[in-house]
């Protein structure tokens, strides 16, 4: 599943979810790199 996460106050990354961490953060993969951050919750 494709997910957007926030890394800082104004940096976000979109990638494929690798795993969910116990503290609510997500690990997403972009190419060969892994990024960890809080998921962006949007209103649909």
N, C-alpha and C positions, 0 to 999 in steps of 0.2 A: 504494500500500500504506500502511495506517495504521501508524504507529510511535510509540513513546514514547521521548523523549530526556530526559536529565538536564542541567539548566542550571547547577546548583549543588549544594550538599550536600543540600538538601531541596526543590528546585524541579524539577518535571518538566512536560513539555509533550507532548501527543499531537496528531499531525497527519499530513497526507499527505506522504510523502517527496518532496522536490523533487530532491535530488541527494546523492551520497555524496562526501565530501572525501577526499583522499589520506591524511590523518592518522587516518582511521577515524571522524571525526565525521559526523553527518548534518544536512542542512538540511531542516526540515519546515515546511509551510505551515499556518497556522491563520487562516482567512479571508484577509485581505490581508497578514498579517504573516508574516515568515520568522524562524525560530528555529534556532540552531545549537547542537548539543550531542552528547554521547556517547549511543549507543543503550543502552536498557535490555535486558539479556539475561535472560529469565525461563526457569525450568524448566517444561517441559510434561509 
